[in-house]
Amino acid sequence: MTEVYRSGQLYGTGLPARLTPYEARTRAFDRRRRGVDHDQVHAFQSEVADELTDLHRQIRRLTVENERLKRALRDWQVMHARECRPPNQGHW
């Protein structure tokens, strides 16, 4: 299910694509005359990839929680609207 903001824009539209943990781990860099320590680069890539994994997990969890709260709010609004009819039964 795709979430849409009020403006009609899809969630994430206009933002750069998310970097995946796999992309962070496997990114290759051009060689230069004075290279870098490959072990340090790989250690840093692993650290970034692990953090991305955690962030993606949090986003999924928060998305599920957000959907649950939206459903609960809609249910409450429906219940409240039925119970709060004006005394003359007129239109809202």
C-alpha positions in Angstrom: 0.0 0.0 0.0 1.5 3.3 -1.1 1.1 6.2 1.3 0.2 9.6 -0.2 0.4 13.0 1.4 -2.5 15.5 1.1 -0.6 17.2 -1.7 -1.0 14.0 -3.7 2.8 13.4 -3.7 3.9 9.9 -3.1 5.8 9.4 0.2 9.5 10.0 -0.5 8.9 11.8 -3.8 11.5 14.4 -4.3 14.0 12.9 -1.9 17.1 11.0 -3.0 16.8 7.2 -3.1 17.7 5.4 0.1 21.1 4.0 0.3 20.9 0.3 1.0 23.2 -1.5 3.4 24.4 -3.7 0.5 25.4 -0.6 -1.5 27.3 0.8 1.4 29.2 -2.5 1.9 30.1 -3.0 -1.8 30.8 0.6 -3.0 34.0 0.7 -4.9 36.2 3.8 -5.1 38.7 4.9 -7.8 42.3 4.3 -7.0 44.6 7.3 -6.5 48.3 7.7 -6.3 48.2 8.0 -2.5 45.5 5.4 -1.8 43.8 4.8 1.5 43.9 1.9 3.9 41.4 -0.5 2.4 40.8 -2.2 5.8 39.7 1.1 7.3 37.5 1.8 4.3 35.8 -1.6 4.6 35.4 -1.2 8.4 33.7 2.1 7.9 31.5 0.8 5.1 30.4 -2.0 7.4 29.7 0.4 10.2 27.6 2.6 7.8 25.8 -0.5 6.5 24.9 -1.7 10.0 23.5 1.7 10.9 21.5 1.8 7.7 20.1 -1.6 8.5 19.0 -0.4 11.9 17.5 2.8 10.5 15.5 0.8 7.8 14.2 -1.5 10.5 13.1 1.5 12.6 11.4 3.1 9.6 9.4 -0.2 9.0 8.5 -0.4 12.6 7.4 3.2 12.8 5.4 2.9 9.5 3.4 0.0 11.0 2.8 1.9 14.2 1.7 5.0 12.2 -0.8 2.9 10.3 -2.1 1.4 13.5 -2.6 4.8 15.0 -4.3 6.1 11.9 -6.8 3.2 12.0 -7.4 3.8 15.7 -8.1 7.5 15.1 -10.4 6.8 12.2 -12.3 4.2 14.3 -12.6 6.7 17.2 -13.8 9.5 14.8 -16.5 7.2 13.4 -17.7 6.2 16.8 -17.6 9.8 18.1 -19.5 11.1 15.1 -22.3 8.5 15.6 -22.7 9.4 19.3 -22.5 13.2 18.9 -25.6 13.9 16.8 -27.1 17.3 17.3 -30.4 17.3 19.3 -32.5 18.4 16.3 -30.9 15.6 14.1 -29.9 18.4 11.6 -27.0 18.4 9.3 -23.5 18.8 10.6 
